[in-house]
Amino acid sequence: MDLERDQFVVRYDGSLARESDLIAASEGEGFKAQVVSDPPTIEEDPPFFRAAMARARREQKPLVLDFTATWCQPCLRMIRETFPDPKVAPLLERCVLVKIDTDEHPGLSQKYGVVGLPDIRLLTSAAKEVRRLRDFQTPDAFALELGELLAAAASDSNEATRFIDLSKGEEELREAFNSDRGHVRLILILSPT
């Protein structure tokens, strides 16, 4: 997008729209339109993105992908109001936050199917999408979403190998449990209290 020259690039799926329809729609709105064919290029993920994904896996933290742009007013409002809010900031610290400028990284935007802004993706540490938020988020609403993401991440983590406050046979039970990896196991621990 080049606002000074009134140029816009529209990428489209040829199976869903015809060139003639796109040109007619643009010209109907008063814009001069032309179709320029260029072969799709597969862009490698930028280094900052690969590093964030690796960090999330290594630290077992969920990812928050914030697709944004300098001209997006709701995005800027979230940066000013939502992200620093006392209900949100501590939750974001427990995640890996990745800000992605859609104008600077159109390949990532295309890869994730971003069509409007703001677009925030909540992912597990394994990069599985949990939720997609496509509009301005108030601090309360975003804190709720982050809380649910963190709860989902905690349930996905490898809690099965951690024992807390077991009785006398703790080490023996831990060894037996961990030596039988790959099988579904259920341990029921009853307490008289």
N, C-alpha and C positions, 0 to 999 in steps of 0.2 A: 504494500500500500504506500503510495506516494501522494500525500494530500496536497502538496504544493503544485503538483502537475495534474491533479485529479485523475490519477491512475490507480486502478484497483485490479487485483488478480483474483479470479474466481476459479477454484479447482472444483471439478465436478466429476461425477461418475456417469460415463456415457451410456450406461444401461438404464439410468434413471432420468436423464434429461438430454434433450437434443440441443445441438449448438444453435440451431435457428431459433428455438424457444428462448434460450438465454440472451441471444442478441436482440430479439424482439422485446423482451422484458426490459433490458438495459436501455434500449432506444426509446421505449415507451415512457421511461422515467427521465428522458432528456440527456442521457449519456451516450457518447459515441462508443461503440463496442466492436471488437474484433476478436477472432479466435486465433490463438497462437498455440500450435502443438509443440510440446516438448516432451520427450520420453520421461516417464517418472524415474526419479533417482532415489535410490535407497541410501538415506543419510545415516551414517553411523552416529550412535548416541554421543553427545559431547562429553568431554572428560569430566566436567563437574557433575554431570548426571550419573555417569558410571561410578564415580567416587561416592556419591550419595547412596546409590543402590548397594554398593559394597559395604558401606558403613552401616546401613540398616540391617543387612544380613549379619554382619560381624557383631553388632551390638544388640541384635534381636529387638530392634525398635521399628514401629510402624512408620510408614512414609506418608507425608502430606505433600502432594504435588499441587502447587499453586500456579496455574496458568494465568498470566496477567499481561498487561501492556501499559505503557506509560500514559496512553490516552484514555484508558478505561477508568471512568470516574468511580463506579462501584468498587473496583479493585483497589484504587487509592484510598477510598473510604475504609475498606477493611484493614488496610495497612495502618491507617491512622487510629481507627476506633476499635476494631475487633481483635487483631493480633496482640496488641499490648494490654488489653483488658486483664485485670487481675484474675478473672475466672478462666481466661484462655491461655495466657502466657505460660503458667506452670505446666499446663497440659501439653502445649507445643514443645516445651523443653524435653518432654519424654518421647518425642517423635523426631524424625529426621524431616525437616521442612526444606522443600526444594522449590524455589521461585523460578519460574520459567517464563521469560518474555517471549510471547508468541511471534512477535515481529523478528526477534533475533534468532529464534529457533523454530522455524516453521516445520521442520522435519519431525520434531517431537510433538508439536501440536497436531500434525497430521497423523502420526502414529497412534496418538491417544484419541483421535476423533473429536478434537476441540472445534466447536462451531460457534461458540459465543463466550463472552467473558462476563463476569468471572467464571472460571471452571476449576473446581478444586477436587482432586482425587484423593481418597483415603485408601491406602494400600497396606497390606501386611508386610512384614519384613521380607517375605518371599515374593513381593511385588504382585500379589493377588489383590485385585480391586475389591474393596468392601463397599464403598459408597462413592457416589458422584454428586457434587453440589454445584448447581449451575446458576446461582444467583447470590446476591449480597447476603451475608450471614451476620445476624446480630451476635453480640458476644454470648448471650444466653444460648441461642440456637447452636452456635459453633462449639461452645463448651460441651453441650450435650452430645453432639456428633463425635467430638474428640474423645469424650468419656466412653462412648460405645466402641470406638475404634480401639482404645487402649484395653477395654475389657475383652474384646475379641482377640486382641494380640496376646493377652495374658492367658486366655484359655487355649490358644494355639501353641504356646511355648511348651517346652519339654518339662512340665511339672511332674510327670510320672516318675522321674528318677530322683526326685528330691524328697527326703524324709525329714520331718520336723518332730522333735520331741518323742521319739519312739522309746519303748521300754527296753529291758535288759538285752533282748536279742536283736537289737538294732543292726549291728554290723553283719550278723549272719543273715538276717532278712534282706538287708541291702545287697549283699553279695549274691544271694539266690535270685533276687529280683533282677539285678543288672546282668547276670549271666544268661538270662533267658530272653535276650533281645530278639525282636522280630515277631513275637507272639503277643496276642491280645491278653492282657493280664488285668485282674481285678483283685485288689487287696482291700479287705474290710477290716478296719481297726476299730474295736469297740472300747469305749472308756466308761468306767463306772461313774464318772462325774457328769 
